[in-house]
């Protein structure tokens, strides 16, 4: 089974790319980890200020995470559990 709408991130993947479920999950978790570990988005120094537009960036992160997880769940729930 291959997902049609995978990591279309505009950086590494410019258009939807077919990939297997394990590869998709690996890309998803790598992407999420990179976002969370980015000190420009989530400062780690005590007393550091959050960047301008922080809430907008967090909303994009949450929406994109939800979209990707929902895509995976809806695709594989139909295939394997019905």
C-alpha positions in Angstrom: 0.0 0.0 0.0 1.3 3.4 -0.9 0.1 6.9 0.2 -0.5 9.4 -2.6 -0.3 12.5 -0.4 2.9 12.1 1.6 5.5 14.6 2.7 4.7 17.5 0.4 6.7 19.9 2.5 7.9 22.3 -0.2 11.5 21.7 0.7 12.5 18.1 0.1 9.2 17.1 -1.6 7.9 19.7 -4.0 4.8 17.6 -5.0 2.9 14.6 -3.5 5.2 11.6 -3.5 4.2 7.9 -3.2 5.9 6.0 -0.4 5.2 3.1 1.9 3.5 3.4 5.3 6.6 2.8 7.3 8.5 5.4 5.2 5.7 7.9 5.6 5.6 7.5 9.4 9.4 7.8 9.5 9.2 11.1 7.5 6.3 12.3 9.7 8.2 11.7 13.0 11.4 13.1 11.6 9.6 16.3 10.4 7.8 16.7 13.8 11.0 16.1 15.7 12.9 18.7 13.6 10.1 21.3 14.2 10.1 20.7 18.0 13.9 20.7 18.3 14.3 24.0 16.3 15.5 26.5 18.9 14.4 29.3 16.6 10.8 28.2 17.1 10.9 26.8 20.6 13.6 28.7 22.6 15.5 26.5 25.1 17.4 29.2 27.0 15.9 30.4 30.3 14.3 33.8 29.8 14.5 33.6 26.0 11.7 35.3 24.2 9.5 33.4 21.7 9.9 34.6 18.1 7.5 37.0 16.4 4.7 35.0 14.9 5.2 32.1 17.3 1.4 31.4 17.6 1.0 31.3 13.8 3.9 28.9 13.4 2.5 26.6 16.2 -0.9 26.6 14.5 0.8 25.6 11.2 2.7 22.8 13.0 -0.5 21.5 14.7 -2.6 21.7 11.6 0.1 20.0 9.5 0.6 17.3 12.1 -3.1 16.7 12.3 -3.5 16.6 8.5 -0.6 14.1 8.1 -1.8 11.8 10.9 -5.4 12.0 9.7 -4.3 11.1 6.2 -2.3 8.1 7.4 -5.2 6.9 9.7 -7.9 7.3 7.1 -5.9 5.6 4.4 -4.9 2.6 6.4 -8.0 2.3 8.5 -10.0 1.7 5.3 -7.5 -0.8 4.0 -6.7 -2.9 7.1 -9.6 -2.6 9.4 -12.7 -2.7 7.2 
